[in-house]
């Protein structure tokens, strides 16, 4: 076997080992996947639909919600009609509604035709993908707002969760257009992201994966923001955002606040972005989740291997005091870990001195790949809450290299004499660590 072939084989093995836990974890879970009408204009749109079909074959319960804005604009232009907008929403009069319906039908049939191809160039290429579309969304008119009559532009009233669940239970992909129906038979034009949000909430989806033109949220340093809680995401609404980005972010926050575990904002311009987001540890876009501590927990004996892997490089560099495996096993109950999809990316130990109402923060470590992503801040905040619950008034840390990091987070330098008596007796003058203390507010 040639060296090139060996390298390709090893690359496949590495990829498969990384992806396998996600294949297992996602099986049987409900994902809402949405994309806007611009996705159809990208050369790899067919591959995106094929990737969605692959999710179905892997046992993921898939709901697709699609947008049709550029298709409606094109249909209006062909008829010589003007596109009317107000406050970022389309005004859907009777003529525009006809363009909405024709665009819906066109896109719906195109997606179904691609899904009907099964999976090409694989041993299961003859696998039949069942696709179901129907009147799963009840809607009501947006009405007259600020003097503007939106006619047949509407908003979601109710989701037929039982009907959708029935189809998912039969292993079908459910295809939902951005339109809704009233009990009186009227049809309303809806925003795709609002439909996706409502469906994800009603179906208690594990994920809403939203593909759009941007790669995710970009910070002031022009860097991709990898992860936010919905509370942190709310602060982004104070920034200057275009109407589409603001609407998308507002709906992502709403989804998380109402039970959707994770919302993924990823680009639809990159071929394979859906698979990269779902089957790799760091993904390709921005993840918004409900709980800042969803992956922060007390360590257990099963975490010893991961803890050693995390802290040993820092011990070798002299940043941490060496701990044997036996010592870790004895003290594992004092450790808190932060996990990202099965990998321990941060840890810290809290050793209380109950009589002095203080505790030592020790073995504070963040994996080098995740520094600068607020992992340290999250685990510190968690431990501060834990210390308060134990009735402690302060926490302290001994450090030789990270003084400024702790100072920036409210720690102040104190003399080693300020340490609890028991801890003073163990102070290593040769190491000459500086002592920083933080007083906890009630």
C-alpha positions in Angstrom: 0.0 0.0 0.0 1.4 3.4 -1.0 2.2 6.1 1.5 -0.6 8.3 -0.1 -3.1 5.5 0.3 -2.0 4.9 3.9 -2.5 8.6 4.6 -5.9 8.6 3.0 -6.9 5.5 5.0 -5.7 7.1 8.3 -7.6 10.2 7.5 -10.8 8.1 7.1 -10.1 6.2 10.3 -9.6 9.5 12.2 -12.8 11.0 10.8 -14.8 7.9 11.5 -13.7 7.7 15.1 -14.6 11.4 15.5 -18.0 11.0 13.8 -19.1 7.7 15.4 -20.2 9.1 18.8 -22.4 11.7 17.0 -24.0 9.1 14.8 -24.9 7.1 18.0 -26.0 10.3 19.9 -28.2 11.7 17.2 -30.0 8.5 16.4 -33.8 8.8 17.1 -33.7 12.5 17.9 -35.7 15.1 16.1 -33.9 17.8 14.1 -35.5 20.8 12.4 -33.4 21.9 9.4 -34.2 25.1 7.7 -32.7 27.0 4.7 -33.8 30.0 2.8 -34.6 30.4 -0.9 -31.0 31.5 -1.7 -29.8 27.9 -0.9 -31.4 26.7 -4.1 -29.2 28.9 -6.2 -26.0 27.4 -4.8 -24.3 24.8 -7.0 -24.2 22.2 -4.2 -27.9 22.5 -3.2 -28.5 18.9 -4.5 -25.7 17.7 -2.2 -27.3 19.5 0.7 -30.5 17.6 0.1 -28.6 14.4 -0.2 -26.9 15.1 3.2 -30.4 15.5 4.7 -31.4 12.2 3.2 -28.3 10.7 4.8 -29.5 11.9 8.2 -32.8 10.2 7.7 -31.0 6.9 6.8 -28.9 7.3 10.0 -32.1 7.2 12.0 -32.5 11.0 12.7 -36.1 12.3 12.6 -35.9 15.1 10.1 -38.2 18.0 9.5 -37.3 20.4 6.6 -38.6 24.0 6.6 -37.7 26.0 3.5 -37.9 29.7 2.5 -38.8 31.1 -0.9 -38.2 34.8 -0.8 -36.0 35.1 -4.0 -38.4 32.8 -5.8 -41.3 35.0 -5.0 -39.3 38.1 -6.1 -38.6 36.4 -9.4 -42.2 35.4 -9.9 -43.3 39.0 -9.2 -40.8 40.3 -11.7 -41.9 37.9 -14.4 -45.5 39.2 -14.0 -44.3 42.8 -13.9 -45.4 43.3 -10.3 -43.6 45.2 -7.6 -42.4 43.6 -4.4 -43.9 45.5 -1.5 -42.3 45.4 1.9 -42.9 47.1 5.2 -40.8 46.7 8.4 -38.9 43.9 6.7 -42.1 41.9 6.0 -43.6 41.3 2.6 -47.1 42.7 2.0 -48.9 39.8 0.4 -51.9 41.0 -1.7 -53.9 38.6 -3.9 -51.5 38.8 -6.8 -48.4 38.3 -4.6 -50.2 35.4 -3.0 -50.4 33.7 -6.4 -46.6 34.1 -6.7 -46.2 32.7 -3.2 -48.2 29.6 -4.1 -46.4 29.0 -7.4 -43.0 29.4 -5.8 -44.0 27.0 -3.0 -45.0 24.4 -5.4 -41.9 24.8 -7.5 -39.5 24.5 -4.6 -41.4 21.7 -2.9 -41.3 19.6 -6.0 -37.6 20.3 -6.5 -36.7 19.2 -3.0 -38.9 16.1 -3.3 -37.3 15.1 -6.6 -33.8 15.3 -5.0 -34.9 13.3 -2.0 -36.4 10.7 -4.3 -33.0 10.0 -5.7 -32.0 8.3 -2.5 -28.3 8.2 -1.8 -26.1 8.2 -4.8 -22.7 6.3 -5.1 -23.2 4.4 -1.9 -24.1 0.7 -1.3 -27.6 1.7 -0.1 -28.3 3.9 -3.2 -31.6 2.1 -3.7 -32.9 3.1 -0.3 -36.2 4.8 -0.7 -36.6 8.1 1.2 -40.2 8.8 2.1 -41.2 12.5 2.0 -44.4 13.9 3.3 -45.8 17.4 3.0 -49.1 18.7 4.3 -51.2 21.2 6.1 -49.2 21.0 9.4 -49.2 24.7 10.1 -52.3 26.7 11.1 -51.9 30.5 10.6 -53.6 33.8 11.3 -53.3 37.1 9.5 -50.7 39.6 10.6 -53.5 42.2 10.0 -53.0 46.0 10.0 -50.0 47.2 11.9 -48.9 50.9 12.1 -51.4 51.6 9.3 -50.1 49.0 7.0 -52.4 46.2 5.8 -50.4 43.1 5.3 -53.3 41.2 3.6 -52.3 37.5 3.3 -49.1 37.8 5.2 -49.6 35.9 8.4 -48.0 34.4 11.5 -48.1 30.9 13.0 -51.1 30.1 15.1 -50.7 26.4 15.8 -48.5 23.4 14.7 -50.1 20.0 14.1 -47.5 18.2 16.2 -49.5 14.9 16.3 -49.6 14.8 12.5 -45.9 15.5 12.1 -45.0 13.0 14.8 -47.1 10.3 13.1 -45.1 10.8 9.9 -41.8 10.9 11.7 -42.7 7.6 13.4 -43.0 6.1 9.9 -39.4 7.2 9.2 -40.6 9.9 6.8 -38.9 13.2 6.2 -41.5 15.9 6.8 -41.3 18.8 4.4 -43.0 22.1 5.5 -43.4 25.1 3.3 -43.5 28.7 4.6 -47.3 29.0 4.3 -50.1 28.3 6.8 -53.8 27.7 6.6 -56.7 29.1 8.5 -59.8 27.2 9.6 -61.8 29.1 7.0 -59.5 27.9 4.2 -57.4 31.0 3.7 -53.7 30.6 2.9 -51.1 32.9 4.5 -47.5 33.7 3.6 -45.2 33.1 6.6 -41.5 33.7 7.4 -39.6 30.4 7.2 -37.6 31.0 10.3 -40.8 31.7 12.3 -42.3 28.4 11.0 -39.0 26.6 11.9 -39.0 28.1 15.4 -42.6 27.1 16.1 -42.1 23.6 14.7 -39.0 23.1 16.8 -40.7 24.3 20.0 -43.8 22.3 19.5 -42.0 19.0 18.5 -39.5 19.6 21.4 -36.7 19.2 18.9 -33.2 18.5 20.1 -31.8 20.8 17.4 -32.9 23.5 15.0 -30.2 23.7 12.4 -30.6 27.0 10.4 -28.6 27.3 7.2 -28.4 30.8 5.8 -26.0 33.0 3.8 -23.8 34.1 6.7 -21.3 31.7 8.4 -22.7 32.5 11.9 -22.3 35.4 14.3 -19.1 37.4 13.8 -17.6 39.4 16.7 -16.0 42.8 16.7 -12.6 41.2 15.9 -14.1 39.6 12.8 -13.9 36.1 14.4 -16.6 33.5 14.3 -18.5 33.1 17.6 -18.6 29.4 18.3 -21.0 29.2 21.2 -23.4 31.4 23.1 -26.1 30.9 25.7 -29.4 32.5 24.7 -28.8 35.1 27.4 -25.5 36.0 25.8 -27.2 36.0 22.4 -29.7 38.5 23.6 -27.0 41.1 24.1 -26.3 40.8 20.3 -29.7 42.3 19.7 -28.2 45.6 20.9 -25.8 45.6 18.0 -26.5 47.0 14.6 -28.1 44.1 12.6 -29.9 43.9 9.3 -33.6 42.9 9.5 -32.9 39.3 8.4 -30.1 38.7 10.9 -32.2 40.3 13.7 -35.2 38.2 12.9 -33.1 35.0 12.8 -31.4 35.7 16.1 -34.7 36.6 17.8 -36.2 33.3 16.7 -33.1 31.4 17.8 -33.4 32.9 21.3 -37.1 32.2 21.4 -36.5 28.6 20.5 -33.9 28.1 23.2 -36.1 29.8 25.8 -38.9 27.4 25.0 -37.2 24.0 25.2 -35.1 23.5 22.1 -31.8 22.2 23.3 -29.6 23.8 20.7 -29.9 26.1 17.7 -27.1 26.0 15.1 -26.5 28.9 12.8 -24.4 27.8 9.8 -23.7 28.8 6.3 -25.4 27.2 3.4 -22.6 28.3 1.0 -20.1 25.6 2.0 -20.6 22.1 0.6 -21.1 19.7 3.5 -21.6 22.4 6.2 -24.5 20.4 7.6 -22.4 17.3 8.2 -19.5 19.3 9.5 -21.7 20.9 12.1 -23.5 17.8 13.2 -20.6 15.2 13.2 -17.6 17.1 14.4 -16.8 18.5 17.8 -16.4 22.1 17.0 -18.7 22.4 14.0 -18.6 25.2 11.4 -21.0 27.8 12.7 -22.5 29.4 15.9 -24.2 27.3 18.5 -26.8 28.9 20.8 -27.9 26.8 23.8 -30.3 27.3 26.7 -28.1 26.5 29.7 -24.6 27.9 30.2 -23.9 25.0 32.5 -25.5 22.2 30.4 -22.1 20.5 30.1 -20.7 21.6 33.5 -20.9 19.0 36.2 -19.1 17.3 39.1 -16.4 14.9 38.0 -16.7 11.2 38.5 -14.2 8.3 38.5 -14.9 7.7 34.8 -13.4 11.2 34.1 -9.9 10.4 35.4 -8.5 9.6 32.0 -9.9 12.8 30.5 -8.6 14.8 33.4 -5.1 13.5 33.0 -5.1 14.1 29.3 -6.2 17.7 30.0 -3.8 18.6 32.9 -0.6 16.7 32.1 0.6 19.1 29.4 0.1 22.0 31.8 2.0 20.0 34.5 4.8 19.4 32.2 5.0 23.1 31.4 5.1 23.9 35.1 1.8 25.8 35.1 0.2 23.2 37.4 1.4 21.2 40.3 1.8 17.5 39.4 -0.9 15.2 40.6 -0.7 11.4 40.4 -3.5 9.3 39.1 -4.0 8.0 42.6 -4.4 11.5 44.0 -6.9 12.4 41.3 -8.9 9.3 42.1 -9.0 10.2 45.8 -10.0 13.8 45.2 -12.2 13.5 42.1 -15.3 14.5 44.1 -13.7 18.0 44.5 -13.4 18.5 40.7 -15.8 20.2 38.3 -15.5 19.5 34.6 -16.8 21.1 31.5 -17.5 18.6 28.7 -18.0 19.2 25.0 -19.6 16.3 23.3 -17.8 13.7 25.4 -14.4 15.5 25.7 -13.3 17.3 28.9 -12.3 20.8 27.8 -12.0 22.5 31.2 -11.7 21.5 34.8 -11.1 23.0 38.3 -11.1 21.7 41.9 -12.7 23.5 44.9 -11.2 22.6 48.3 -13.3 24.2 51.1 -12.0 25.3 54.4 -15.3 25.5 56.2 -14.1 27.0 59.5 -12.6 30.0 57.6 -15.6 30.1 55.2 -13.2 30.1 52.2 -12.1 27.6 49.5 -9.1 27.0 47.4 -9.6 27.0 43.6 -7.0 24.6 42.2 -6.0 22.6 39.1 -7.8 25.2 36.9 -7.2 24.1 33.3 -8.7 24.8 29.9 -7.7 22.8 26.8 -5.6 25.0 24.5 -8.0 24.6 21.6 -10.8 26.1 23.7 -9.0 29.1 25.3 -10.6 32.4 24.4 -14.0 30.8 24.2 -15.1 31.8 27.7 -14.8 28.2 29.0 -12.7 29.4 31.9 -15.3 32.1 32.8 -18.1 29.6 32.7 -16.5 27.1 35.0 -15.4 29.9 37.4 -18.9 31.3 37.5 -20.2 27.8 38.3 -17.8 27.3 41.1 -18.5 30.7 42.6 -22.2 29.7 42.7 -21.2 26.4 44.3 -19.1 28.2 46.9 -22.0 30.5 47.8 -24.4 27.6 48.2 -21.9 26.1 50.7 -22.0 29.4 52.7 -18.4 30.4 51.8 -17.5 34.1 51.8 -14.4 33.9 49.5 -12.3 31.7 47.2 -8.6 31.9 46.7 -6.1 30.6 44.1 -2.3 30.1 44.0 -0.8 30.8 40.6 2.6 31.4 39.0 1.5 32.3 35.5 -2.1 33.4 35.3 -2.2 36.3 37.7 -3.7 38.8 35.3 -6.5 36.5 34.2 -7.7 36.2 37.8 -7.2 39.9 38.5 -9.5 40.8 35.6 -12.2 38.6 37.2 -12.2 40.3 40.6 -9.4 38.6 42.5 -7.0 40.7 44.5 -3.5 39.8 45.6 -3.1 38.9 49.3 -0.2 37.7 51.4 0.3 33.9 51.9 -0.4 34.8 55.6 -4.0 35.4 54.6 -4.4 31.7 53.7 -6.1 29.3 56.2 -3.7 28.0 58.7 -3.9 24.5 57.4 -3.1 25.7 53.9 -0.2 27.9 55.0 1.5 24.8 56.3 1.5 23.4 52.8 2.6 26.5 51.0 5.6 25.8 48.8 8.0 28.8 49.2 10.3 27.3 46.5 7.5 27.5 44.0 6.7 31.1 45.3 3.1 31.1 44.0 1.2 34.4 44.3 -2.0 34.2 46.2 -5.2 35.9 44.9 -8.5 36.0 46.7 -12.0 36.9 45.6 -14.7 37.9 48.0 -18.1 36.6 47.1 -21.1 38.9 47.0 -24.3 37.7 48.5 
